[in-house]
């Protein structure tokens, strides 16, 4: 029997998880989020799991006067590779935004909250809302918004835009953007992102 933690569903069947959990965010998903989320006076962004720059490239288009810092544990030809976000010190930035490795999402959020002065934005599966440990995290941190994609987003396995058959990726999972805002005290609010990716 296969180890359930090592396989995911998608496209035409069951695949092993990509090494280092590299499932790139389609640029259209980031664009749709930015069109619906109010970000003002942002001097510096940090994208600490930048991969091939899928999120960072969109940020550069939308925030041409901001400093976009892009790093990753693995050098994938974009940004500064070989940087372990969880085990390195970072100067404070206004916003940390990333699609973290899912198995390390909790740790990425904790670290990001210590680095970001204004907001932490994470792209993750909606299932991240589950578990007692995460419920405690959400209750004790300033989670303000959960932006849910009304249409399915299919992250790109290993950054490839097409699957083995040359078709766009498909996904059985629901993805959303989690937004923490410094100083926020209320309950989190759900917003819906309507638009085909």
HELIX and SHEET records of a PDB file:
HELIX    1   1 UNK A    4  UNK A    6  5                                   3    
HELIX    2   2 UNK A   19  UNK A   21  5                                   3    
HELIX    3   3 UNK A   27  UNK A   36  1                                  10    
HELIX    4   4 UNK A   54  UNK A   62  1                                   9    
HELIX    5   5 UNK A   85  UNK A   87  5                                   3    
HELIX    6   6 UNK A  102  UNK A  104  5                                   3    
HELIX    7   7 UNK A  105  UNK A  115  1                                  11    
HELIX    8   8 UNK A  126  UNK A  129  5                                   4    
HELIX    9   9 UNK A  132  UNK A  139  1                                   8    
SHEET    1   A 2 UNK A   7  UNK A  10  0                                        
SHEET    2   A 2 UNK A  13  UNK A  16 -1                                        
SHEET    1   B 2 UNK A  23  UNK A  24  0                                        
SHEET    2   B 2 UNK A 156  UNK A 157 -1                                        
SHEET    1   C 7 UNK A  67  UNK A  70  0                                        
SHEET    2   C 7 UNK A  44  UNK A  47  1                                        
SHEET    3   C 7 UNK A  93  UNK A  98  1                                        
SHEET    4   C 7 UNK A 116  UNK A 125  1                                        
SHEET    5   C 7 UNK A 175  UNK A 181 -1                                        
SHEET    6   C 7 UNK A 143  UNK A 149 -1                                        
SHEET    7   C 7 UNK A 189  UNK A 193  1                                        
END                                                                             
